[in-house]
Every structure is written in structure tokens, then in C-alpha cells.
């Protein structure tokens, strides 16, 4: 390839091997930039989400990273791959944003024990909450390549993302770059303009702070896991909350930002739903399936006089045929991000 021309072979190899793709010497055309950089968007978005805990903020930082990259592409020296170069730019846009951003949390990160499920709910609109990351935001409606999906979905579970938010920004970046993205200590040091010794020290402190919360990527749901989600939905649609006993783990964690408490165990989940969920009879609730944070998710809808109105978006952690965590979110924004309608028609 010479000048500003982009061959079909170069574009194909770029898409198939984005981790090593480099432009030809002297080729800094818009077409080449797009071919090399565009396929990286989902994984860069996931990276910024891990750093910031907000899908909305992550989209803004990715857009900024692409603008910065395009402005600097004429000077890109090609010593690293475009992927490595883009990660450096995206990481530093996130670090800049974090200098003025509020730290995001989940109720489990507020330093208090489980709440009383029968007590009044307290909304904390003064806090910045960790947001979900619907698959639709990552892939923009397209079916992802399995390899791309693996990179983008690893380390985006809500528990890990929430734990990362408790770290200082540079430790956060080191942990994500080293533990999730598998960059070497030397590459991480180059990304952050620090020494390898500083990287190793920051990683040690970050690991100690997050404890045993791992940046895992869950495998596809087993038939038992899928049945657990179906049984969860059936219990709520039938208003038979006792059926949750067979679906939830004994150490279940249930939380619903912006409400500031979290709840533990099956009975607390049943009491919470019986006390605070407006549904009072069978068919008061309806559900649509979605995916978020690499996990199954549900749009919950509450019956009204003309059908069903959106009520809560739930991200589920499912393991070994049981649901071990439910994180519920409210508001139009998360339904829009997940591509779910605000209303459903009445049941015939």
C-alpha cells in the first residue's frame, strides 16, 4: 500500500487481527484510520466503562479518544499497534475525566451492612451510582464476533466494576490494563508515562484493595442457568414469591440504586418484594429479556390501566442454576440504552 490508497487485503487483515494491525509506512489516510480504529470501538468502550463505571461517560470518552486519535494520526509512528496506541489515548482521556468526576458506587460499597427489607427505602440522589452496560450499547445492535465479544465482556461484571471505582484513578488504570487487558508491565508503564516499578507497586496496592473480586468473563448460560432466569420471571409474573426459594442462592445480594441499602439472602429478597414492589396479583408484572454487563438482564414492566409501563431494569448474576445477585435500575435512560420499549400492550 502506498500513499493514501487502502487495499482490500490490508482492511481484511486489520479486522481479523486488530491487536497487531499497523498502517503501511506513509499511509495516514482517513480510510486507513477508519479501517484500523473502527473495529476497536466495542472493546475501547468496555475499557472506558471499567474505568468510569458509567456507560454514558464511557461513550463520551470513547468519542473524545477517537477525535484525539484522528487529529494525531498523521504523526503516528507505527512502533506499536493501532490497538495499543488507541488504548493509551482512551486511558488518558478517562484519567483526565476522573480528575473532576465523582466516584461511582453501588449500595454494597457504602460501608454498611444489609438493610431491613421492610424498612422505608431511602433514595440517595446525591450519589453517583455505577451504571449498567447493556449489550446494545457495546454492539449498537450488531451481532458481535465471538473473539470481540470475549474481549469486551471480560471484567464488566457490576461487582468488579464497582470494586474498581473504589481505587484511585491511576491504580484503577493499572489494574484494568494489567489484569483485564493483559498488557505487560512495560506496556502499562508506557501507557501511563510512569516506571515499571511504579506499575508493579500500583498493581500490588490495587489487588489488595479489591480483594477477591475477579475480572471474570462468564461463559454462556447453561440450560440450568436459563431455567433459573425463567423461573425467576415466572415467580414474579404469578405473584408467587415463595417460588424464589428454589431460584436464589442463600447468600444472594439484591440492590437497587438510587436506594442506598442492599439486602442479603432469599428471605430478605422475598420480604423486600412483598413490601415494596407495587405488584399485588398475578399478571401485574411482565418482562422482556436483555443482556447487560455480560450477564442476563430483564426489563420489568408494571401493569396500569392501558397496558404495562417500564418499572425496573435488572441485571442478574447466575451461577450453577441459581441467581446470586440482582441489581435493579430505574428510569427511562437504562431502558433506552438496552433497546427496550417504555410500554408493553395489555395481555389479551
Secondary structure as GFF3:
##gff-version 3
##sequence-region A 1 348
A	DSSP	alpha_helix	8	16	.	.	.	ID=ss1
A	DSSP	alpha_helix	30	37	.	.	.	ID=ss2
A	DSSP	three_ten_helix	38	40	.	.	.	ID=ss3
A	DSSP	alpha_helix	41	52	.	.	.	ID=ss4
A	DSSP	alpha_helix	55	72	.	.	.	ID=ss5
A	DSSP	three_ten_helix	73	75	.	.	.	ID=ss6
A	DSSP	alpha_helix	82	98	.	.	.	ID=ss7
A	DSSP	beta_strand	104	105	.	.	.	ID=ss8
A	DSSP	three_ten_helix	107	109	.	.	.	ID=ss9
A	DSSP	beta_strand	128	129	.	.	.	ID=ss10
A	DSSP	alpha_helix	135	139	.	.	.	ID=ss11
A	DSSP	alpha_helix	146	153	.	.	.	ID=ss12
A	DSSP	alpha_helix	158	165	.	.	.	ID=ss13
A	DSSP	alpha_helix	169	175	.	.	.	ID=ss14
A	DSSP	pi_helix	176	180	.	.	.	ID=ss15
A	DSSP	alpha_helix	185	192	.	.	.	ID=ss16
A	DSSP	alpha_helix	196	210	.	.	.	ID=ss17
A	DSSP	alpha_helix	223	237	.	.	.	ID=ss18
A	DSSP	three_ten_helix	241	246	.	.	.	ID=ss19
A	DSSP	beta_strand	248	255	.	.	.	ID=ss20
A	DSSP	beta_strand	262	264	.	.	.	ID=ss21
A	DSSP	alpha_helix	266	276	.	.	.	ID=ss22
A	DSSP	beta_strand	285	292	.	.	.	ID=ss23
A	DSSP	beta_strand	295	304	.	.	.	ID=ss24
A	DSSP	beta_strand	307	319	.	.	.	ID=ss25
A	DSSP	beta_strand	322	329	.	.	.	ID=ss26
A	DSSP	alpha_helix	332	337	.	.	.	ID=ss27
A	DSSP	beta_strand	343	344	.	.	.	ID=ss28
###
